[in-house]
Amino acid sequence: MHVRLADEAYYIGSSQPSDSYLSIENVLRAAVQSGAQAIHPGYGFLSENADFAAAVRDAGMVFIGPPAQAIRAMGDKAAARKLMQQRGVPIVPGYQDSDEDAALARAADRIGYPILVKAAAGGGGKAMRVVSSPAELGEALGAARREAQNAFGDQRLILEKYISQARHIEFQILADTHGNAVHLFERECSVQRRHQKIIEETPSPLLDPQLRAEMGAAAVAAARAVDYENAGTVEFIVDPGTRDFYFLEMNTRLQVEHPITEVTTGVDLVQLQIRIAAGEPIPFAQQDLTQRGHAIECRVYAEDPANHFLPATGCLLKVVEPQRPGLRVDSGFGTGDQVTVYYDPLISKVIAYGETRAIALRRMQVALREYALLGVQTNIEFLVSVLEHPEFQAGRVTTTFVERELAGWKPAAKSVRPEALIAAALSEMETAMRTTVPAAASDNDPFNPWERGGYPRRLTERPESGGTGNGSGSGKKRALR
Amino acid sequence: MRFVYQTGEATFTVEIEKHNQGYSARINGEDYPVELLKSEIGELSFAIGPHEHLVYFASDSSRRWVFIKGETQVFESSAAVRTRRGADRTEQGEKRVRAPMPGQVRAVNVTAGELVEKGHTLMLLEAMKMEIRIQATRDGRVHRLLVEPGQAVERDQVLAEME
């Protein structure tokens, strides 16, 4: 999709990400070849790789993102936790001092199970494991190390107390090269499966103005602690009972869910990223920013929600995106595109906006019902089930909601309507007819109804404006004589 | 023309005839007059009496997807269903260990002939940066390993056979 949209495209290597999108050398070579002045790293792949940021700058180009040392400081979860502690930003109880299995096991016993194993270099839910007993720790550490090595090229792990009833609320921040830093309010991302967000919204139904202001100030303090520049996100978990919040990590890049912030604040984050990278100051102050209305994002994945959300692959044979007021669809795939095993199975993001949460929610429900994605299994029906759930409707969802409330989810049994069967049969007949048409329509007769569209639009029209459908050959002969 | 569609366990037969004024369809002995309003690649609209329907559709060699009224129906052609049924019958039940998703074999932890317990991790599969364990489906000896580390596998591909 991005290749089709681009004015120029350069080959950066094979489908194996390690040979292309994760290859600093290949990406830089393409950048130099194209004469680019700057590189926007997107999200995923090298976007949080400090060596890449440094290499881009060493090559004389601008990296549209934070300085390498800020990525390094936040990317190392162990060091970041220590730094936040020093700056008075509250952190989750955990362990980050040693990567030895024995030391991790002792720390896990001390902190108490269940415990969360995370990659020290990680993010995005990759290489993350919840371990509920000491017996499972060994294998979980092994698997997490391999995943961490593969995803981030760094196998070190840290531990965190697993807070099971938690809300995931993050703050968007922007900082420029002139010492200005602001936050653009929160995004609540508590609906997760396999520790990955699937639905995000803003404002958070949990926050009130006071807690919002406190967390926003903590987010700005976190960014300032590492001399941050450009766009970033400070993630917190919030205990809904006590309303205490803890620093989780900072994502030193644009987030997948950034559109909901854009539509509620009216700020184009990517444009500002580029302007900040070009040395411009942020064109507004904290007090100039307000949240207007409510926005929800649903991530549409190629996966099977009834089978552990395992990724699905295949060809998207037909895609029709919903188009409505208050709707934005950011997609990476269109009709004819292949969903492969090499990349994240995120097909698109549907963003619905409304003056109130209820309106945004309703618009999202309509949008998902109008979204046709044929050929590959998707999570659309599952997303609809989440949106319809009373707990989601009430805005009370915590990060364990999916496994707790929707475990064993199956798509609703559909009754097969006669019109669906008629549609199937008609589509087969029409397709069969269409494939026989081109051979007959090989002349240059401008009035030949079989030419252009290949088939008249209305079959019930009179013979002079189209065929009666009783054989294309006879219809054509009449037109010629 | 007669079309047979299968979805899940249910089989449906649609008879559809074309005549000058449009189509007529017959399902379960009931007749439906169908007026085709628009026909494009992957898109149809038609009316049954006063009710208009917009439909998106697609097909591959064995399945046909129909999106109508916010629902996606997947039909298998009866020929495809027959082949699949046949394959099921000859399958050696739980002796075969299959890939639950398409991906790449990361590691193979056992050798042919090794004695394992049910649930033992035989190999690791990875797709889209997610790692999953492939476990023994029963107690017993690993009869054959059919894949090697680094190999790409399709969903449902047989990875190993147990004795």
Contacts between the chains, C-beta under 8 A, distances in Angstrom:
chain1	res1	chain2	res2	distance
A	126	B	129	5.3
A	126	B	130	7.9
A	139	B	121	7.9
A	143	B	124	7.7
A	143	B	131	5.7
A	143	B	133	7.7
A	146	B	106	7.1
A	146	B	107	8.0
A	146	B	124	7.5
A	146	B	131	6.5
A	147	B	129	6.9
A	147	B	130	7.8
A	147	B	131	5.2
A	150	B	126	7.2
A	150	B	129	6.8
A	151	B	129	5.1
A	194	B	130	7.3
A	307	B	100	7.0
A	308	B	100	7.8
A	310	B	100	5.8
A	310	B	101	4.1
A	310	B	132	7.6
A	311	B	101	5.6
A	311	B	102	7.4
A	311	B	103	7.9
A	311	B	127	5.4
A	311	B	128	4.9
A	311	B	130	7.0
A	312	B	101	7.7
A	312	B	155	8.0
A	313	B	102	4.8
A	313	B	155	7.5
A	315	B	60	7.4
A	317	B	42	7.7
A	317	B	58	3.3
A	317	B	59	7.2
A	317	B	60	6.7
A	317	B	65	6.7
A	318	B	42	4.5
A	318	B	56	5.4
A	318	B	57	6.9
A	318	B	58	4.0
A	318	B	65	7.1
A	318	B	67	7.7
A	320	B	43	7.9
A	320	B	56	5.3
A	320	B	67	7.6
A	335	B	42	7.4
A	341	B	102	5.1
A	341	B	103	5.3
A	341	B	104	6.7
A	341	B	127	4.5
A	341	B	128	6.4
A	341	B	152	7.0
A	342	B	128	7.8
A	343	B	128	6.7
A	344	B	128	5.5
A	344	B	129	7.2
A	345	B	128	5.6
A	369	B	70	3.5
A	370	B	70	6.6
A	372	B	56	4.3
A	372	B	67	4.0
A	372	B	72	7.2
A	373	B	72	7.7
A	374	B	56	6.5
A	374	B	57	7.1
A	374	B	58	4.1
A	374	B	65	3.8
A	374	B	67	6.1
A	374	B	72	6.6
A	375	B	58	5.5
A	375	B	60	7.0
A	375	B	65	6.3
A	414	B	71	6.0
A	414	B	73	6.9
A	416	B	7	6.2
A	416	B	10	6.7
A	416	B	12	6.3
A	416	B	73	6.6
A	417	B	68	7.5
A	417	B	69	7.6
A	418	B	25	7.7
A	418	B	27	5.2
A	418	B	30	7.4
A	418	B	32	6.3
A	418	B	48	8.0
A	419	B	48	6.3
A	419	B	51	7.6
A	419	B	53	5.3
A	419	B	68	6.2
A	419	B	69	7.8
A	420	B	66	5.5
A	420	B	68	5.2
A	420	B	71	7.6
A	420	B	73	4.8
A	421	B	5	6.4
A	421	B	12	5.3
A	421	B	14	4.8
A	421	B	25	7.9
A	421	B	27	5.7
A	422	B	14	6.5
A	422	B	16	7.2
A	422	B	25	4.8
A	422	B	27	7.4
A	422	B	32	6.3
A	422	B	34	6.0
A	422	B	46	7.3
A	422	B	48	7.2
A	423	B	44	6.5
A	423	B	46	7.4
A	423	B	53	6.7
A	423	B	55	4.3
A	423	B	57	6.7
A	423	B	66	4.9
A	423	B	68	5.4
A	424	B	3	6.9
A	424	B	5	5.8
A	424	B	14	7.1
A	424	B	57	7.3
A	424	B	64	5.5
A	424	B	66	5.0
A	424	B	73	7.4
A	424	B	75	5.4
A	425	B	1	7.4
A	425	B	3	4.5
A	425	B	14	4.3
A	425	B	16	4.7
A	425	B	25	6.7
A	426	B	16	6.9
A	426	B	23	6.9
A	426	B	34	7.0
A	426	B	36	6.8
A	426	B	44	5.9
A	426	B	46	6.3
A	426	B	55	7.9
A	427	B	44	5.9
A	427	B	55	7.0
A	427	B	57	4.1
A	427	B	59	7.6
A	427	B	64	7.1
A	427	B	66	6.8
A	428	B	3	6.2
A	428	B	59	7.7
A	428	B	64	7.0
A	429	B	1	6.4
A	429	B	16	6.6
A	429	B	18	7.3
A	430	B	36	7.8
A	430	B	39	4.9
A	430	B	44	6.5
A	431	B	59	7.4
A	434	B	41	7.2
A	453	B	40	7.8
A	455	B	39	6.1
A	457	B	38	6.0
A	457	B	39	7.4
A	458	B	36	7.7
A	458	B	37	7.0
A	458	B	38	7.5
A	459	B	22	6.8
A	459	B	36	5.1
A	459	B	39	7.5
A	460	B	21	6.4
A	460	B	22	5.9
A	460	B	35	6.4
A	460	B	36	7.5
A	468	B	20	6.2
A	469	B	18	6.3
A	469	B	20	7.9
